[in-house]
């Protein structure tokens, strides 16, 4: 499950960043825009995963619902 989830995320990140850089084709800025986008998307994912892990360590949603 983890490998499939990671593969899905990587495909999403690639597609999202290609779409964001596409209006600037065939400019020399495209690799820079793509790279910055990938870094931002991965950073957002890491932040989400860290928050999720921290929440689970505190008891997860069941604790928040009470």
Secondary structure, DSSP 8 states (H G I E B T S, - for coil): -HHHHHHHHHHHHHHHHHHHHHTTTTSTTHHHHHHHHHHHHHHHHHHHHHHHHHHHHTTHHHHHH-
